[in-house]
Amino acid sequence: MFDLDALLKVAIPPADLDKAWLEGATDAVDYVVGNSQSEDIILYTGAGQAWIYAMLAPLANVTPPDLEDLQRSHAGPDGGWVIDHVWGGGEPERVYISAPLDSSSCKSLRGGEQLVFRRYFNGVDKGPVRTELSQKLVQALDLYWLDEESAFCKLNEDGDIEPIIRVINLSRYTGKVSDIVVTINAHELHRYMAVTEMALVTRFDFTRYRPKAFGGWHQPTRGQHIGEHLYHHSGVQSECSFVNGVLVSRPLLTQEMLVRKSRHDWNDEGKEYATFKAHDAKNNRLAEVSCAPTALASYFEKDSPLPYQVTPAFFRPEVLQKYKADPEKYTLQHRSIECRASWYLKSYDVNEAGQVHAYLCDLAMLPYKEQLYWQSFNEWPKGPISKRAFETDILGKFTSIEDPVMDLKYEIEKIDGLKPEWWLVRGQRLASTLHYPITTSIEEWANAILALDQLVVEGFSPKSLRKRLKDANRSFDKQWGSVRLLQECLICVGIDEDDAIDIVEPLKALHHLRSKVKGHSSESERQQLIRAARTEHGRLSAHFRSLVADVRSAFDRIVEAL
């Protein structure tokens, strides 16, 4: 993580403006060198009394570096691509595109890359200067801007959002709306430098003075440093000082290292695999078995003593809670799980004993860290795999097991596509939050009821239903919700009143439950409903399956009538 405090100490004058700080500009050189070796490298800042600006130069141009040539460069973030017109000097008149660093008066930067651009739309912009990044850099690193992160980001191997290039607003520290610092993740920068065969050239200037009492430079004591990759000159006089120079940083990675890494990842070289308690049906035993491909055999390898690749391991139902709790990151289907831009678990299911089970060959496809997560919920089987899994995965047949949640989602997806006036499109995002509760957790059961109510009951548009009743000259109460309005609409199309009441009863029961178990009802009333569900169905999960089946049946009849 970028150390903002360290930058502010060298860039922003302290409140007391002590003499040591004012005359110690050269101390900031250590900061520049240290930052070039940190996890987040500064590409640009012009805040306070500091200026740091980094660009790329071809390695061939800076081997060895001509530090004085680099110091003469006047390249800055205000440069950019330009359509130029040239004539005279014996050259043919022409119009051409000039690259940002071509006119920097610096031979070393020719063919280099400007990474940060600061532009202002004169006559239009009233706010801060716009900050743009090289599209070549951003796209090559597969980065995307996220406002909430104020950064160009990517998804890491765990599927988490990782800021790579940050644009940090410093106005709260400097009082100037355009003051920022742009940083980049060092590993990603060095990877890009290795591929493009570039070096990072960082120019810097620290000029320290009392803002309202500086009368100019009067023969300051001069200093100079000429190193292999660092050059700077400085000046000090009473209560003011300056230092400016250039630092050349070479890529810490090579193309050969990147090739080896890519080959290593592609071939899964060195990948670790977890061991799971599993039912080894091939050898008729319960055993701890590694999910490594070399520890398993296909169904056709009859002579191998190794367990089948589809050997199931069993898990406590809580293993799925992490995935249900974060629908932004995980897509939990009825029998598969996907982590965005990371991994995919092809198959899982829940058996009659309430255990989640998955095949070792599928678990092997997960990152090792994710395998260890599943391993932490692993237990010996309390029953066989589900009948559905046996039919589809072992016998290769279509399942005979009904799935009301899956059927309901399918019907709602069809209605979403038709977009009738009485329906508010629910969308895949909302549908993906509806899952069966499989643990004994009351909260999981309540969340499932909430998701079901949002998907179905809240899908019917009260405004459109009222219009239907009004067009049919049927009176209604303005306080009625969608369920009561649906009941009246069913009567309007010729359904007997008693039948209409029966049809909407599952929706009414669902909405009542939602308001009590996820609303602000009394705890005693909530507990009474929980006890009733358990008494009638044995488990909350069984109650929900029954409820969703009733809701699905009611939904079909309502849609047909409307």
C-alpha positions in Angstrom: 0.0 0.0 0.0 1.3 3.4 -0.9 2.7 5.4 2.0 1.0 8.7 1.6 2.4 10.2 4.8 6.0 9.7 3.6 5.2 11.7 0.5 3.5 14.5 2.4 6.5 14.8 4.7 8.8 15.7 1.8 6.2 17.6 -0.3 4.1 19.7 2.1 5.7 22.4 4.2 5.3 21.6 7.9 3.1 24.0 10.0 6.1 25.5 11.8 8.2 25.9 8.6 11.4 25.0 10.6 14.7 26.0 9.1 16.0 22.4 8.9 13.1 21.4 6.6 13.4 24.5 4.5 17.1 24.0 3.9 17.0 20.2 3.5 15.6 19.7 0.0 18.4 17.1 -0.8 16.8 14.9 1.9 14.0 14.3 -0.6 16.3 12.5 -3.0 16.4 9.6 -0.6 12.6 9.5 -0.7 12.6 9.3 -4.6 15.2 6.5 -4.6 13.3 4.6 -1.8 10.0 5.0 -3.6 11.5 3.6 -6.8 12.1 0.4 -4.9 8.7 0.2 -3.1 5.5 -1.7 -3.9 3.8 1.4 -5.4 5.9 3.7 -7.5 5.0 7.3 -8.2 4.4 8.2 -11.8 3.4 11.8 -11.2 2.8 14.4 -8.4 3.0 18.1 -8.4 1.7 18.7 -4.9 3.1 21.2 -2.5 6.7 22.0 -3.0 7.4 18.7 -4.8 7.4 17.6 -8.4 8.0 14.0 -9.5 7.3 12.8 -13.0 8.2 9.3 -14.5 8.2 8.2 -18.1 9.7 5.3 -20.1 12.8 5.3 -22.3 14.1 2.5 -24.5 16.7 0.5 -22.6 19.1 0.8 -25.5 18.9 4.6 -25.1 19.9 4.5 -21.4 22.6 1.8 -21.5 24.6 3.5 -20.1 22.4 6.5 -19.3 23.3 10.0 -20.4 22.1 11.6 -17.2 22.9 15.1 -18.3 20.9 14.6 -21.5 18.0 13.3 -19.4 18.3 16.3 -17.1 17.9 18.7 -20.1 14.6 17.1 -21.0 11.6 19.4 -20.6 9.1 16.5 -20.9 6.1 16.8 -18.6 2.6 15.5 -18.1 1.2 18.4 -20.1 2.7 16.9 -23.3 0.7 14.7 -25.6 0.1 13.5 -29.1 -0.1 16.4 -31.6 -0.9 16.8 -35.3 2.1 19.0 -36.4 2.7 21.0 -39.6 6.2 21.4 -40.7 7.8 23.3 -43.6 11.0 25.0 -44.6 14.6 24.0 -43.9 14.9 22.1 -47.1 12.3 19.5 -46.0 9.0 18.9 -47.9 6.0 20.5 -46.3 4.0 17.9 -44.4 1.5 17.2 -41.7 2.3 14.4 -39.2 1.5 13.0 -35.8 4.2 14.0 -33.2 4.7 11.6 -30.3 4.7 13.1 -26.8 8.4 12.6 -26.1 9.7 13.5 -29.6 10.0 17.2 -28.8 11.5 16.8 -25.4 15.0 18.0 -26.4 16.3 14.7 -25.1 17.8 12.0 -27.3 17.5 9.4 -24.6 13.7 9.7 -24.5 13.2 9.2 -28.3 10.9 6.2 -28.8 9.9 6.3 -25.2 6.4 6.4 -23.6 4.6 9.1 -21.7 2.5 7.4 -19.1 0.6 10.2 -17.4 -1.2 13.0 -19.3 -2.6 16.1 -17.6 -5.1 18.0 -19.9 -7.4 20.9 -19.5 -10.3 21.8 -21.9 -9.9 25.5 -22.1 -13.1 27.4 -22.1 -15.1 24.4 -21.0 -13.5 22.9 -17.9 -14.2 24.7 -14.6 -12.9 22.1 -12.3 -9.6 20.3 -11.8 -7.2 19.3 -14.6 -8.1 16.0 -16.2 -5.7 13.1 -15.6 -5.4 10.4 -18.2 -3.2 7.3 -18.5 -1.5 5.7 -21.5 -4.0 3.5 -23.1 -1.2 1.2 -24.2 -0.2 0.7 -20.6 -3.8 0.4 -19.3 -4.9 -2.1 -21.9 -1.8 -4.2 -21.9 -2.2 -4.7 -18.2 -5.9 -5.4 -18.7 -7.0 -2.6 -16.3 -10.3 -0.8 -15.9 -11.2 2.4 -14.2 -13.4 2.1 -11.1 -14.7 5.4 -9.6 -15.2 3.8 -6.1 -11.5 2.9 -6.0 -10.2 6.0 -7.8 -7.9 3.6 -9.6 -7.4 1.4 -12.7 -8.0 -2.1 -11.4 -7.9 -5.7 -12.3 -9.2 -9.0 -10.8 -6.5 -11.0 -9.0 -6.3 -14.8 -8.9 -8.8 -14.9 -6.0 -11.4 -12.9 -8.0 -10.9 -9.8 -5.8 -10.6 -6.2 -7.2 -7.0 -5.1 -7.0 -6.1 -1.4 -7.6 -3.0 -1.2 -9.8 -2.8 2.4 -10.9 -4.1 4.8 -8.2 -5.0 8.5 -8.7 -5.1 9.9 -5.2 -6.6 13.4 -4.6 -4.4 15.5 -2.4 -6.5 18.7 -2.3 -7.4 18.1 1.3 -3.7 18.4 2.2 -2.7 21.2 -0.3 -5.9 23.2 -0.8 -5.5 22.9 -4.6 -8.2 20.9 -6.4 -5.8 19.7 -9.1 -3.2 18.3 -6.8 -2.9 14.5 -7.1 -0.4 11.7 -6.9 -0.5 8.8 -9.5 1.1 5.5 -8.4 1.5 2.1 -10.0 2.0 -1.3 -8.6 5.7 -2.0 -9.0 5.4 -5.7 -10.1 2.9 -4.7 -12.9 5.2 -1.8 -14.0 8.3 -4.0 -14.1 6.4 -6.6 -16.1 5.4 -4.0 -18.6 8.9 -2.6 -18.7 10.4 -6.1 -19.4 8.0 -6.8 -22.2 8.5 -3.4 -23.9 12.3 -3.3 -23.1 12.0 0.1 -21.4 13.5 1.7 -18.3 11.7 4.1 -16.0 13.1 7.6 -16.1 12.0 9.7 -13.1 12.6 13.4 -13.0 12.2 15.3 -9.7 12.3 18.8 -8.3 11.9 19.8 -4.7 12.0 23.6 -4.1 11.5 24.7 -0.5 10.8 28.2 0.6 8.5 30.4 2.7 5.6 31.1 0.2 5.1 34.7 1.2 8.7 35.6 2.1 10.8 34.2 -0.8 12.8 36.9 -2.6 14.6 34.7 -5.2 18.0 32.9 -5.2 21.1 34.9 -4.2 24.2 32.8 -4.9 23.1 29.7 -3.0 25.7 27.1 -2.0 25.7 24.6 -4.9 25.9 20.9 -4.8 26.0 18.1 -7.4 25.8 14.3 -7.5 26.7 12.2 -10.5 26.1 8.5 -10.0 25.6 5.5 -12.2 21.8 5.9 -12.4 21.2 9.1 -10.4 22.0 12.7 -11.1 21.0 15.8 -9.3 22.2 19.3 -8.5 21.1 21.4 -5.6 21.3 24.8 -3.9 20.9 26.0 -0.3 20.6 29.5 1.2 19.0 30.9 4.3 15.7 29.2 4.9 15.3 27.9 1.4 16.8 25.1 -0.8 16.2 23.2 -4.0 17.3 19.9 -5.6 16.4 18.6 -9.0 17.6 15.6 -11.0 16.8 12.3 -12.7 16.8 8.7 -11.7 16.9 5.7 -14.1 15.4 2.5 -12.9 15.8 -0.7 -15.0 13.2 -3.6 -15.0 13.7 -6.1 -12.3 12.1 -8.8 -14.5 13.3 -10.2 -17.8 11.4 -11.6 -20.8 12.9 -15.0 -20.0 11.5 -14.8 -16.5 8.0 -13.9 -17.9 8.2 -16.8 -20.3 9.0 -19.3 -17.6 6.2 -17.9 -15.4 3.7 -18.2 -18.2 4.7 -21.7 -19.0 4.7 -22.7 -15.3 1.1 -21.3 -14.9 -0.1 -22.9 -18.1 1.2 -26.4 -17.2 0.1 -26.1 -13.5 3.7 -26.8 -12.6 4.2 -27.0 -8.8 0.5 -26.7 -8.1 -0.5 -28.1 -4.6 -3.5 -30.3 -4.0 -5.4 -30.9 -0.9 -6.5 -34.3 0.6 -10.1 -35.0 1.4 -12.2 -37.5 3.3 -14.0 -39.3 0.5 -16.1 -42.3 -0.5 -13.8 -44.4 -2.7 -16.5 -46.6 -4.3 -14.0 -48.2 -6.6 -12.2 -49.8 -3.7 -15.3 -49.9 -1.4 -13.8 -47.9 1.4 -13.8 -44.5 3.1 -10.4 -43.0 2.8 -8.5 -39.7 2.7 -7.6 -39.1 -0.9 -5.6 -36.4 -2.7 -7.5 -34.6 -5.4 -4.2 -34.4 -7.5 -4.8 -35.7 -11.1 -2.0 -38.2 -10.6 -3.8 -39.7 -7.5 -7.0 -40.4 -9.5 -7.9 -42.6 -12.4 -10.6 -42.2 -15.1 -13.6 -44.5 -15.2 -12.1 -46.4 -18.1 -8.8 -47.2 -16.4 -10.1 -50.5 -15.0 -6.7 -51.9 -14.0 -5.7 -48.9 -12.0 -6.0 -49.2 -8.2 -6.5 -45.5 -7.9 -9.9 -44.0 -6.9 -12.1 -42.7 -9.7 -11.8 -39.1 -10.7 -15.5 -38.7 -9.8 -14.9 -39.9 -6.2 -17.1 -37.7 -4.0 -16.0 -35.8 -1.0 -18.6 -34.5 1.5 -18.9 -31.2 3.3 -20.9 -29.5 6.0 -23.5 -27.3 4.3 -22.0 -24.1 5.7 -19.3 -24.4 3.0 -21.7 -22.6 0.6 -22.3 -19.6 2.9 -19.3 -17.7 1.7 -20.5 -17.9 -1.9 -24.1 -16.9 -1.1 -22.9 -13.9 1.0 -21.0 -12.3 -1.9 -23.1 -12.5 -5.1 -20.9 -9.7 -6.6 -17.9 -12.0 -6.6 -19.4 -15.5 -6.8 -22.1 -16.9 -9.2 -23.8 -19.7 -7.3 -25.9 -21.8 -9.7 -28.0 -24.7 -8.6 -25.1 -27.1 -9.2 -22.0 -25.1 -10.0 -20.0 -22.2 -8.6 -18.0 -19.6 -10.4 -15.6 -17.0 -9.0 -15.3 -14.1 -11.4 -12.3 -14.3 -13.6 -10.7 -16.9 -11.4 -12.1 -20.4 -10.9 -15.0 -22.6 -11.6 -16.4 -25.6 -9.7 -18.2 -27.7 -12.3 -20.5 -29.7 -10.1 -21.8 -29.9 -6.5 -25.0 -31.1 -5.0 -26.7 -31.7 -1.6 -27.6 -35.2 -0.5 -30.5 -36.4 1.7 -28.4 -36.0 4.8 -28.0 -32.3 4.0 -24.3 -32.6 3.1 -22.8 -30.8 0.2 -20.7 -33.1 -2.0 -18.3 -32.5 -4.9 -16.1 -34.7 -7.0 -12.3 -34.8 -6.4 -11.6 -34.1 -10.1 -13.6 -30.8 -9.9 -12.0 -29.8 -6.6 -8.6 -30.3 -8.2 -9.4 -27.4 -10.6 -9.8 -24.9 -7.7 -6.8 -22.8 -6.5 -5.0 -24.5 -3.6 -6.2 -21.9 -1.2 -9.8 -22.5 -2.2 -9.2 -26.3 -1.8 -8.1 -25.7 1.7 -11.3 -23.7 2.4 -13.4 -26.7 1.3 -11.2 -29.0 3.2 -12.0 -27.1 6.4 -15.7 -28.2 6.0 -14.8 -31.8 4.9 -16.4 -34.7 6.8 -17.1 -38.4 6.3 -20.3 -39.1 4.3 -23.6 -39.5 6.2 -25.3 -40.9 3.1 -24.7 -41.4 -0.6 -24.6 -38.6 -3.2 -27.9 -37.1 -4.2 -30.3 -39.0 -6.4 -30.1 -36.2 -8.9 -26.3 -36.3 -9.0 -26.4 -40.1 -9.4 -28.8 -39.9 -12.3 -27.1 -37.1 -14.2 -23.4 -37.7 -13.4 -23.2 -41.5 -13.0 -26.0 -42.8 -15.2 -25.8 -39.9 -17.7 -29.6 -39.4 -17.7 -31.9 -36.4 -17.3 -32.9 -36.1 -13.7 -36.3 -37.1 -12.5 -36.0 -34.8 -9.5 -38.1 -31.6 -9.6 -36.4 -28.4 -8.8 -38.9 -25.6 -8.0 -36.3 -22.9 -7.6 -34.8 -23.7 -11.0 -38.2 -23.9 -12.6 -39.3 -20.6 -11.1 -36.2 -18.8 -12.2 -36.8 -20.2 -15.7 -40.4 -19.0 -15.8 -39.4 -15.5 -14.5 -36.7 -15.2 -17.1 -39.3 -15.9 -19.8 -41.6 -13.2 -18.4 -38.7 -10.8 -18.1 -38.1 -11.3 -21.9 -41.8 -10.7 -22.7 -42.0 -7.5 -20.5 -45.8 -7.4 -20.0 -47.0 -4.1 -18.5 -47.9 -5.7 -15.2 -44.4 -7.0 -14.6 -41.3 -5.3 -13.4 -38.3 -7.0 -14.9 -36.3 -8.8 -12.2 -33.1 -9.6 -14.1 -30.4 -12.2 -13.7 -28.7 -10.3 -10.9 -31.7 -10.6 -8.6 -32.5 -14.1 -9.7 -28.9 -15.2 -8.8 -29.5 -14.3 -5.1 -32.2 -17.0 -4.7 -30.9 -20.3 -3.3 -32.2 -23.1 -1.2 -31.2 -22.8 2.5 -29.4 -25.9 3.4 -28.0 -25.3 6.9 -30.0 -25.0 10.2 -29.3 -21.2 10.2 -32.4 -19.1 10.7 -30.7 -16.2 9.0 -30.1 -18.2 5.9 -33.7 -19.3 5.8 -34.9 -15.7 6.3 -32.6 -14.4 3.6 -34.0 -17.1 1.2 -37.5 -15.9 2.0 -36.5 -12.3 1.4 -34.9 -13.2 -2.0 -38.0 -15.2 -3.1 -40.3 -12.3 -2.2 -38.2 -9.8 -4.0 -38.1 -12.0 -7.1 -41.8 -12.8 -7.3 -44.1 -10.6 -5.2 -42.2 -7.4 -5.9 -42.2 -8.3 -9.6 -45.9 -7.5 -10.0 -46.4 -3.8 -10.7 -49.1 -2.3 -8.4 -49.4 0.7 -10.7 -50.3 -1.4 -13.7 -52.6 -3.7 -11.6 -54.5 -0.7 -10.4 -54.9 0.5 -14.0 -56.3 -2.8 -14.9 -58.9 -2.6 -12.2 -59.7 1.0 -13.1 -60.2 0.1 -16.7 -62.5 -2.8 -15.6 -64.5 -0.3 -13.5 -63.7 -2.3 -10.4 -63.2 -0.5 -7.1 -60.0 -1.0 -5.1 -58.3 0.5 -2.0 -55.3 2.7 -2.8 -53.5 1.0 0.1 -53.7 -2.5 -1.3 -50.4 -4.1 -2.2 -49.7 -6.2 -5.2 -51.0 -9.5 -3.8 -54.4 -8.1 -3.0 -54.5 -6.3 -6.3 -53.7 -9.6 -8.1 -56.6 -11.3 -6.4 -59.0 -8.6 -7.7 -57.4 -8.8 -11.2 -58.0 -12.6 -11.3 -61.6 -12.1 -10.4 -61.9 -9.5 -13.2 -60.8 -12.1 -15.8 -63.6 -14.5 -14.7 -62.0 -16.6 -11.9 -64.3 -17.4 -9.0 -63.5 -15.2 -5.9 -62.7 -18.3 -3.7 -60.4 -19.7 -6.3 -58.7 -16.3 -6.7 -58.1 -16.2 -3.0 -56.6 -19.7 -3.1 -54.4 -18.9 -6.1 -52.7 -15.9 -4.4 -52.5 -17.5 -1.0 -48.9 -18.8 -1.4 -47.8 -15.2 -2.4 -49.7 -13.8 0.6 -48.1 -16.3 2.9 -44.6 -15.6 1.5 -45.0 -11.8 1.8 -46.3 -12.2 5.4 -43.3 -14.3 6.3 -40.9 -11.9 4.7 -42.4 -9.0 6.7 -42.1 -10.9 9.9 -38.8 -12.7 9.7 -36.9 -9.9 7.9 -38.9 -6.9 9.0 -39.4 -5.1 12.2 -41.9 -7.4 13.9 -41.6 -8.5 17.5 -39.1 -11.2 18.3 -41.8 -13.4 19.9 -43.9 -13.3 16.7 -40.8 -14.1 14.6 -40.0 -17.1 16.9 -43.5 -18.3 16.6 -43.3 -18.5 12.8 -40.0 -20.3 13.0 -41.4 -22.9 15.4 -44.4 -23.4 13.1 -42.2 -23.9 10.1 -40.1 -26.5 11.9 -43.1 -28.2 13.4 -44.9 -28.7 10.1 -41.9 -29.5 7.9 -39.2 -30.8 10.4 -36.5 -28.5 8.9 -36.4 -24.9 7.8 -34.9 -26.1 4.5 -37.8 -28.5 3.9 -40.3 -25.6 4.7 -38.6 -23.4 2.1 -38.7 -26.1 -0.6 -42.4 -26.6 0.0 -43.0 -22.8 0.0 -41.2 -22.2 -3.2 -43.1 -25.1 -4.9 -46.4 -23.5 -3.9 -45.2 -20.1 -5.0 -44.1 -21.4 -8.4 -47.5 -23.1 -8.9 -49.3 -19.9 -8.0 -47.0 -17.8 -10.2 -47.8 -20.0 -13.2 -51.6 -19.7 -12.7 -51.4 -16.0 -12.2 -49.3 -15.4 -15.3 -51.6 -17.6 -17.4 -54.7 -15.6 -16.2 -53.1 -12.2 -16.7 
